Structure formats: structure tokens, C-alpha cells
Amino acid sequence: MSPGPFGTTTAPRGLLQRFRAAPVDVADLHDVAVQLLPRLASARLHLGLVRRPGAGTVLHVEEDERVQRVALTDLADDMSRAGVPGTAAGITAALRSWVERRPVTDAAAAASGIAVLDWVDRSETAVGWSVVVVRGDLAVAWVPSPAARTAELHRVRSASTGRAHEVPLQVRVEGPLALFSHRTVPVLASAALVAPELMLQRIATTGLALPDMHVVVTPHRPVACADPGVARRLAGQTSEASVTLPWRSVVDLPWL
């Protein structure tokens, strides 16, 4: 299960709901925001609280072409539903995570975007190429703004493909499998697939030969490489959704 907007996962429904943490208080969230937001702001990222007479306070986030406004009452309710502890430390961690997950600007994608594979839609039956920007241990997908022109889309995607070559990945061989992974940002494992021929060469240096390599892709997980039969068995043995592809077809996948 992927973390939500506050770095938490939703707990299963059932008896444990009786023991949920106390709701996040709006006043406590306000106090945390006053202290934290100036430390997270930068020359391009503007964060602030705006008081609306008769309508409460909103959190204003502005970075290049991206502008967000969310009522503190709504944000506190969302945190409570996500199980965020109502302590200063819990609220601080959740608010920091929320800001880190803000939309990626076109300029940020152009400057530091990396090409990876991600699900095409919520049905998780197909994958495509996406551009992500890494913020700490988090990778946030870029959704082009309405102002982004076709030429700009091409430049960003081309540059992100080039950066994918430079992502440091670990390779581990387990029997007939080779696993590509990233130490801290799992989704970056699929960056290797921009150059599957280099993957084959790197695997060969371990002593494992995969002339007809197929890859088992589960976004946000290590990429498994194996012969076709082994790859199919591996995909059938896991409960997670995955896509199995011959290595030659990976570079032709669509952009999201």
C-alpha cells in the first residue's frame, strides 16, 4: 500500500478503529504551520496562512505556475482520517510530508525530472513512462500544466530519460532472477529500463545470461529480470499487480 499525502497509510477497518488517535485540532495545526512553513519556504516556494474573514484560515502554496489553497479545517479533517497523531510531532511530520507531495512545476520537471515507469490508471493493468522529481526519499510525478507546449513536453521527457541513465541502482542475483532496486526511492528502480541493453550487460557481468530477458514491473518495487518462463511464474506467484514485458518493448511504452 502506498503512503497517503501525509506519509501514512490508512488502517484497516474494524475493531481497531475504536482506538484511533485523537482528531487533529485546527488550532494545533495552525500553531505548527506558523512555526514550520517559514522553514520549508524557498525563493520559488511560497507558503503562508491567509485569514479569510468569516471563512477561517487557508494554507496558501505557490510555486511557479502552481497555486494551491486548502482550508486548515479541511486539512485537519484529512489528517484525522489518515490517522495522523494529534501531537505537535505528528502534525509537524504530516504537514512536512504534505508540502513535499505538492504538485511538481514544469520548471522543476525540466531541471531535475527522471524517467520511470508507473501505472497508466487505477486499474493497474498497464504501465507507461512518467517523469518524477525526487524530494528527499520521495518521488513525485509531474503532471504537465495546461500551459506546457508540445515542444516543452518533448524537452522535459528527453532530459528525464538522460538523467535516468545516471540513477545509481543495485543489482542482486537470486538464482535465475536479477533484481534492480534503488536504496531509498523504490520507484527509481525502473529508471534502468530506459536502457535495457545496458541492463543485460550488467546482468551478464554477474554470470547470469538472459538472452531473451523479460522484465516484471511493479511500480515502486524492484524490477525483476528473468527468462520468459521464470518471469511468468514469478508474476503469477505474487498477489501484487504487475506487468511482464520482453525487454525490447519497454522503450516503446507510452508517456503518461
Secondary structure, DSSP 4 states (H G I P E B T S, - for coil): ----TTS--PPPSSGGGGGPPPPPPHHHHHHHHHHHHHHH--SSEEEEEEEETTTEEEEEEEETTEEEEEEHHHHHHHHHHTT--SSHHHHHHHHHHHHHTSPPPHHHHHHH-EEEEEESSTT-S-EEEEEEEEETTEEEE----TT--HHHHHHHHHHHHHHHTT---EEEEETTEEEEE-SS-GGGGGGGGG-HHHHHHHHHTTT---TT-EEEE-TTSPEEEE-HHHHHHHHHH-SS--EEEEGGGGGGPPB-
